């Protein structure tokens, strides 16, 4: 999954599941950042979600977590970087 695909999926998930307009605007502004904080967005999406998530969207969330949130120590949850911006090796 590319960062552009990540952004597209997150925008759609936010539009679909977040009813509170203030939260929606804030989450969409995070999606637009250069360093998309996927882990934080997913956490906030879970707490702001209005309704059950369908199976297709749940699978997309799992894929986002797999590709962008595999190391819980990463601040911004970006693949291949540490919290200090250094390259790290992620096990496959």
C-alpha positions as CSV (number, residue, x, y, z in Angstrom):
1,X,0.0,0.0,0.0
2,X,1.4,3.4,-1.0
3,X,1.1,6.6,1.0
4,X,-1.4,7.9,-1.6
5,X,-3.5,4.8,-1.2
6,X,-3.3,5.2,2.6
7,X,-4.6,8.7,2.4
8,X,-7.4,7.7,0.1
9,X,-8.5,4.9,2.4
10,X,-8.3,7.0,5.5
11,X,-10.3,9.9,3.9
12,X,-13.0,7.4,2.9
13,X,-13.1,5.7,6.4
14,X,-13.3,9.1,8.1
15,X,-16.1,10.3,5.8
16,X,-18.0,7.1,6.3
17,X,-17.6,6.5,10.1
18,X,-17.0,9.9,11.8
19,X,-20.2,11.9,12.3
20,X,-18.8,14.7,14.4
21,X,-17.7,17.4,11.9
22,X,-15.1,18.9,14.2
23,X,-13.4,15.6,14.7
24,X,-13.7,14.8,10.9
25,X,-12.0,18.1,9.9
26,X,-9.2,17.5,12.4
27,X,-8.6,13.9,11.2
28,X,-8.7,14.9,7.6
29,X,-6.1,17.6,8.3
30,X,-3.9,14.9,9.8
31,X,-4.3,12.8,6.6
32,X,-3.1,15.7,4.6
33,X,0.2,15.9,6.5
34,X,3.5,15.0,4.8
35,X,4.1,12.4,7.6
36,X,0.6,10.8,7.9
37,X,0.3,9.7,11.6
38,X,-1.7,6.5,10.6
39,X,-1.6,4.9,14.0
40,X,-3.0,8.0,15.7
41,X,-5.6,8.5,13.1
42,X,-6.8,4.8,13.4
43,X,-7.0,5.2,17.2
44,X,-9.1,8.3,16.9
45,X,-11.2,6.8,14.2
46,X,-12.0,3.9,16.5
47,X,-13.1,6.2,19.4
48,X,-15.0,8.5,17.1
49,X,-16.7,5.9,15.0
50,X,-20.5,6.1,14.8
51,X,-21.6,2.6,14.0
52,X,-20.2,-0.8,13.2
53,X,-17.6,-1.1,10.6
54,X,-18.3,-3.5,7.6
55,X,-15.9,-6.4,6.8
56,X,-14.3,-4.7,3.8
57,X,-13.4,-1.6,5.8
58,X,-12.2,-3.7,8.7
59,X,-9.9,-5.5,6.3
60,X,-8.6,-2.1,5.0
61,X,-7.9,-1.0,8.6
62,X,-5.9,-4.2,9.2
63,X,-3.9,-3.6,6.1
64,X,-3.2,0.0,7.1
65,X,-2.1,-1.3,10.5
66,X,0.1,-4.0,8.9
67,X,1.9,-1.6,6.5
68,X,2.1,1.6,8.5
69,X,1.8,0.6,12.2
70,X,3.9,-2.5,12.7
71,X,6.4,-1.0,15.2
72,X,4.6,0.4,18.2
73,X,7.7,2.5,19.1
74,X,7.4,4.6,16.0
75,X,6.0,8.0,16.7
76,X,4.4,8.7,13.3
77,X,3.8,5.1,12.3
78,X,5.6,5.5,9.0
79,X,7.3,2.4,7.5
80,X,11.0,2.3,7.6
81,X,11.7,5.2,10.0
82,X,12.3,5.5,13.7
83,X,11.0,8.2,16.0
84,X,14.2,10.1,15.2
85,X,13.8,9.8,11.4
86,X,16.5,7.1,11.1
87,X,16.0,4.1,8.9
88,X,15.1,0.9,10.8
89,X,14.7,-2.6,9.7
90,X,11.2,-4.0,10.0
91,X,10.8,-7.8,10.2
92,X,8.6,-9.3,7.5
